[in-house]
Amino acid sequence: VAKDLGLELPALRHRGVRVFDAGRTQYFFLDLQNGHLSIKERVDREEICAAVAKCALNFEILVKNPM
C-alpha cells in the first residue's frame, strides 16, 4: 500500500492511514511497519456470500492528512 500510494513507511503513520471494511467484520489491516495490506480475520466465502457466484469484499483506505 505504501508503494502504491507513493509514500515512505513513516508517512503512513504521520498521515493517519487506515483501512475500513464495508461489513461488520474487519477482514483486513494495514501493517504500518512494512506497509502491507494483510488479512486480519479468516475469510469464509460460504458465510459471506453463499448464494452468490461472484464474491467480493469491499474496503477503503483512508489517508487523513493531505497527499
C-alpha positions, 0 to 999 in steps of 0.5 A: 500500500505504501508503494502504491500510494507513493509514500515512505513507511513513516508517512503512513503513520504521520498521515493517519492511514487506515483501512475500513471494511464495508461489513461488520467484520474487519477482514483486513489491516494495514501493517504500518511497519512494512506497509502491507495490506494483510488479512486480519480475520479468516475469510469464509466465502460460504458465510459471506456470500453463499448464494452468490457466484461472484464474491467480493469484499469491499474496503477503503483506505483512508489517508487523513492528512493531505497527499 
